[in-house]
């Protein structure tokens, strides 16, 4: 019973109390989206390399924009995680606020 209570407590409400957990969650969700975007590529490869949906110009352009955006955001967030870890190592008492993450994320995604 005690094991079950701990498991429920861990999974019941995922709250991001610190900066790193929030970044890790966002990076994981971006990586999942990157995997989902690759599904049409896998279908085309398993279908004797027939283009399928990639024969459509609009889909091809949209797919490349989405894939490029996901790659850039993933690299940016990993860089942000590295910088935040470095700041935390240098300035031990400094608390990084989540609004800075959200602001930088929105600013970078708008560029």
C-alpha positions as CSV (number, residue, x, y, z in Angstrom):
1,X,0.0,0.0,0.0
2,X,2.8,2.4,0.8
3,X,4.4,1.8,-2.7
4,X,1.1,2.6,-4.4
5,X,0.7,5.8,-2.4
6,X,4.2,7.0,-3.4
7,X,3.5,6.1,-7.1
8,X,0.2,8.1,-7.0
9,X,1.9,11.0,-5.3
10,X,4.6,11.1,-8.0
11,X,2.2,10.8,-11.0
12,X,-0.9,12.5,-9.7
13,X,0.2,16.1,-10.2
14,X,3.2,16.9,-12.2
15,X,4.2,20.3,-11.0
16,X,7.4,21.9,-12.3
17,X,8.9,23.3,-9.1
18,X,12.3,24.0,-10.6
19,X,13.6,25.4,-13.8
20,X,15.3,22.2,-15.0
21,X,12.3,20.0,-14.8
22,X,10.3,22.5,-16.9
23,X,13.0,22.5,-19.6
24,X,13.3,18.7,-19.5
25,X,9.5,18.4,-20.0
26,X,9.5,20.8,-22.9
27,X,12.5,19.1,-24.5
28,X,10.8,15.7,-24.2
29,X,7.6,17.0,-25.8
30,X,9.6,18.6,-28.7
31,X,11.4,15.3,-29.2
32,X,8.1,13.4,-29.2
33,X,6.8,15.9,-31.9
34,X,10.0,15.3,-33.9
35,X,9.3,11.5,-33.8
36,X,5.7,12.0,-34.9
37,X,6.8,14.3,-37.8
38,X,9.0,11.4,-39.0
39,X,6.0,9.0,-39.5
40,X,5.4,10.1,-43.2
41,X,9.1,9.5,-43.9
42,X,8.9,6.0,-42.5
43,X,5.7,5.3,-44.5
44,X,7.4,6.5,-47.7
45,X,10.5,4.4,-47.0
46,X,8.5,1.2,-46.2
47,X,6.4,1.8,-49.3
48,X,9.2,1.1,-51.8
49,X,10.3,4.7,-51.6
50,X,7.2,6.0,-53.4
51,X,6.7,9.6,-52.4
52,X,3.1,9.3,-51.2
53,X,2.2,12.5,-49.4
54,X,5.6,14.0,-50.2
55,X,4.4,14.2,-53.9
56,X,2.3,17.2,-52.8
57,X,4.3,20.4,-52.9
58,X,2.3,22.1,-50.1
59,X,2.8,19.1,-47.7
60,X,6.5,18.9,-48.5
61,X,7.0,22.6,-47.8
62,X,4.9,22.4,-44.6
63,X,6.8,19.3,-43.4
64,X,10.2,20.8,-44.0
65,X,9.2,24.0,-42.1
66,X,7.8,21.9,-39.2
67,X,10.9,19.7,-39.1
68,X,13.3,22.6,-39.2
69,X,11.4,24.4,-36.4
70,X,11.4,21.3,-34.2
71,X,15.1,20.8,-34.7
72,X,15.9,24.5,-33.9
73,X,13.7,24.5,-30.8
74,X,15.3,21.3,-29.5
75,X,18.8,22.6,-29.9
76,X,17.8,26.0,-28.4
77,X,16.2,24.3,-25.4
78,X,19.3,22.1,-24.8
79,X,21.5,25.2,-25.0
80,X,19.1,26.9,-22.5
81,X,19.4,24.0,-20.2
82,X,23.2,24.0,-20.4
83,X,23.4,27.7,-19.8
84,X,21.0,27.5,-16.8
85,X,23.0,24.7,-15.3
86,X,26.2,26.7,-15.7
87,X,24.6,29.7,-14.0
88,X,23.4,27.5,-11.2
89,X,26.9,26.1,-10.8
90,X,28.6,29.5,-10.7
91,X,25.9,31.3,-8.6
92,X,24.7,28.7,-6.2
93,X,22.0,30.8,-4.5
94,X,20.5,32.3,-7.7
95,X,17.0,31.1,-8.5
96,X,16.2,31.1,-12.2
97,X,12.6,32.1,-12.8
98,X,10.4,30.2,-15.2
99,X,9.1,33.4,-16.8
100,X,12.6,33.9,-18.2
101,X,12.3,30.5,-19.9
102,X,8.9,31.3,-21.3
103,X,10.0,34.7,-22.5
104,X,13.1,33.3,-24.2
105,X,11.2,30.4,-25.7
106,X,8.6,32.7,-27.2
107,X,11.2,35.2,-28.4
108,X,13.2,32.5,-30.1
109,X,10.2,30.7,-31.6
110,X,9.1,34.0,-33.1
111,X,12.4,34.6,-35.0
